[in-house]
Amino acid sequence: MIEPAAWQIVPANWRDLNELRQIEKICFGDDAWPLLDLVAVLTFSGVVRLKAVANERMVGFVGGEVNSREAIGWITTIGVLPDYRRQGIAQALLSACEEQLGTAHVRLSVRRSNLAAIALYQKTGYFQAGVWQAYYYDREDALILEKKR
């Protein structure tokens, strides 16, 4: 286990593409974002992009953007490498992204079976606001969770 002082949350940029590709593949497998989506999250304006760094290595990432039509922030992706989980990194990434989004409402999607992530989200104030049927590659549902800040 890494001491909390041994990791930090910092802005991500296009130079992080290869490490982000690895995190996406390890964390999400067949549901990992394609290359063009990763380039977009690392380069498009208006996107919040933060990484967790430990030992000079990206160990987690969060991306988010504001749906200005609805004035809702969306956490579009969040993942932490397995060896670095349960150390507060995901919660720190989530909190930092929510703060930078600056919206009164934040939403995200999560696999129905990802009980650890759901527990974290509920602990931080998220509640179920909907379901996207058969959303993932293997046709598992996505729960839509929302937080009112």
C-alpha positions as CSV (number, residue, x, y, z in Angstrom):
1,M,0.0,0.0,0.0
2,I,1.2,3.5,-0.9
3,E,1.1,6.2,1.7
4,P,-1.4,9.0,0.6
5,A,1.5,11.5,0.6
6,A,3.2,9.3,-2.1
7,W,0.6,10.1,-4.7
8,Q,-0.9,13.3,-6.0
9,I,-3.6,14.6,-8.3
10,V,-2.4,16.7,-11.2
11,P,-3.7,17.9,-14.6
12,A,-3.3,15.4,-17.5
13,N,-2.4,16.3,-21.1
14,W,-1.8,14.7,-24.5
15,R,1.6,13.4,-23.3
16,D,-0.2,11.0,-21.1
17,L,-1.8,9.1,-24.0
18,N,0.1,5.9,-23.7
19,E,-0.3,5.6,-20.0
20,L,-4.0,6.4,-20.3
21,R,-4.4,3.7,-22.9
22,Q,-2.9,1.2,-20.5
23,I,-5.1,2.3,-17.6
24,E,-8.2,2.1,-19.8
25,K,-7.4,-1.4,-21.1
26,I,-6.5,-2.7,-17.6
27,C,-9.5,-1.1,-15.9
28,F,-12.2,-1.6,-18.6
29,G,-11.1,-4.4,-21.0
30,D,-13.4,-4.6,-24.0
31,D,-15.1,-1.4,-22.9
32,A,-11.9,0.7,-23.0
33,W,-12.2,3.8,-25.0
34,P,-10.8,3.8,-28.6
35,L,-7.8,5.8,-29.4
36,L,-9.6,8.8,-30.9
37,D,-11.8,9.1,-27.7
38,L,-8.6,9.1,-25.6
39,V,-7.0,11.8,-27.7
40,A,-10.2,13.8,-27.4
41,V,-10.4,13.6,-23.6
42,L,-6.7,14.7,-23.4
43,T,-7.0,17.6,-25.9
44,F,-10.5,19.0,-26.3
45,S,-11.1,22.3,-24.6
46,G,-13.6,22.4,-21.8
47,V,-12.8,18.8,-20.7
48,V,-11.6,18.3,-17.1
49,R,-8.7,15.8,-17.2
50,L,-6.8,14.8,-14.1
51,K,-4.4,12.0,-13.3
52,A,-3.2,10.4,-10.1
53,V,0.6,10.0,-10.1
54,A,2.6,7.7,-7.8
55,N,6.3,7.0,-8.3
56,E,6.3,9.2,-11.4
57,R,3.7,6.9,-13.0
58,M,0.0,7.5,-13.9
59,V,-2.0,5.2,-11.6
60,G,-5.4,6.7,-12.1
61,F,-7.4,9.0,-14.4
62,V,-10.7,10.9,-14.4
63,G,-12.3,12.9,-17.2
64,G,-15.3,15.0,-17.1
65,E,-17.3,17.6,-19.1
66,V,-20.2,19.9,-18.7
67,N,-23.4,19.3,-20.7
68,S,-24.1,23.0,-21.1
69,R,-27.6,22.5,-22.5
70,E,-28.6,20.7,-19.2
71,A,-26.1,22.4,-16.9
72,I,-25.0,19.0,-15.7
73,G,-21.5,17.8,-15.2
74,W,-20.6,14.3,-16.4
75,I,-17.8,12.1,-15.2
76,T,-17.0,10.4,-18.5
77,T,-14.3,8.1,-17.3
78,I,-12.6,7.2,-14.0
79,G,-10.2,4.4,-13.3
80,V,-7.5,3.4,-10.9
81,L,-5.0,0.6,-11.5
82,P,-5.8,-2.5,-9.4
83,D,-2.6,-2.3,-7.3
84,Y,-3.5,1.3,-6.2
85,R,-7.1,0.8,-5.3
86,R,-8.6,1.2,-1.9
87,Q,-6.2,4.0,-1.0
88,G,-8.5,7.0,-1.6
89,I,-7.2,7.7,-5.1
90,A,-10.5,7.3,-6.9
91,Q,-12.3,9.4,-4.3
92,A,-9.7,12.1,-4.6
93,L,-10.0,12.0,-8.4
94,L,-13.8,12.1,-8.3
95,S,-13.8,15.0,-5.8
96,A,-11.3,17.1,-7.8
97,C,-13.2,16.5,-11.0
98,E,-16.5,17.5,-9.5
99,E,-15.0,20.7,-8.1
100,Q,-13.5,21.6,-11.5
101,L,-16.8,20.9,-13.3
102,G,-18.4,23.4,-11.0
103,T,-22.0,22.3,-11.7
104,A,-24.8,21.8,-9.2
105,H,-25.5,18.3,-10.5
106,V,-22.9,15.6,-11.6
107,R,-23.7,12.3,-13.3
108,L,-21.8,9.2,-14.2
109,S,-22.5,5.7,-15.4
110,V,-21.2,2.5,-13.8
111,R,-21.7,-1.2,-14.5
112,R,-24.5,-2.7,-12.5
113,S,-22.0,-5.4,-11.2
114,N,-19.3,-3.0,-10.1
115,L,-20.3,-3.0,-6.5
116,A,-17.1,-1.5,-5.2
117,A,-17.4,1.6,-7.4
118,I,-21.2,1.9,-6.6
119,A,-20.4,1.8,-2.9
120,L,-17.8,4.6,-3.3
121,Y,-20.2,6.7,-5.3
122,Q,-23.0,6.2,-2.8
123,K,-20.7,7.1,0.0
124,T,-19.8,10.4,-1.7
125,G,-23.5,11.3,-2.3
126,Y,-24.5,9.8,-5.5
127,F,-28.0,8.1,-6.0
128,Q,-29.4,6.1,-8.9
129,A,-31.1,8.3,-11.4
130,G,-31.6,5.9,-14.2
131,V,-30.5,2.8,-16.2
132,W,-29.0,2.4,-19.6
133,Q,-30.1,-1.1,-20.7
134,A,-27.4,-3.3,-22.3
135,Y,-24.9,-0.4,-22.4
136,Y,-21.6,-2.2,-22.1
137,Y,-19.9,-4.4,-24.7
138,D,-21.2,-7.6,-23.0
139,R,-24.7,-6.1,-22.8
140,E,-24.6,-5.4,-19.0
141,D,-26.7,-2.5,-17.9
142,A,-25.2,0.8,-16.8
143,L,-26.6,2.5,-13.8
144,I,-26.8,6.3,-14.1
145,L,-25.9,7.9,-10.8
146,E,-26.3,11.5,-9.9
147,K,-25.1,13.8,-7.2
148,K,-26.5,17.1,-6.2
149,R,-23.8,19.4,-4.8
